Amino acid sequence: MKRQKTVLSLFTKKYTYEILKSLEKGPKRFKDLKSVCENEKMRTQRIKELEEFKIIKSKPTKVGRRAVCVYDLSDVGKATLKLAEEVKKLHNEI
């Protein structure tokens, strides 16, 4: 039986929360997220998963002559992050 992916299971994975907290401060490029997740493969995986759930959105942008992708929290992502912070706060009180 294949396990169904859920938003809750995504938040149990390493670096998910850290990436979202970083994006809360404003849009970031892939390389800018290295400070919260050094492993490039892991960073790529988390970004794909967050995009699947529409928690983050990507926007192609031109920087000089280069095209880069900039990631930002979606409205769903902002609400999800707020809930995650409440859960974290509740957990810390236990």
Summary of the structure (lengths in Angstrom):
residues: 94
radius of gyration: 14.1
end to end distance: 33.9
largest distance: 51.9
contacts: 245
relative contact order: 0.17
helix: 54%
strand: 19%
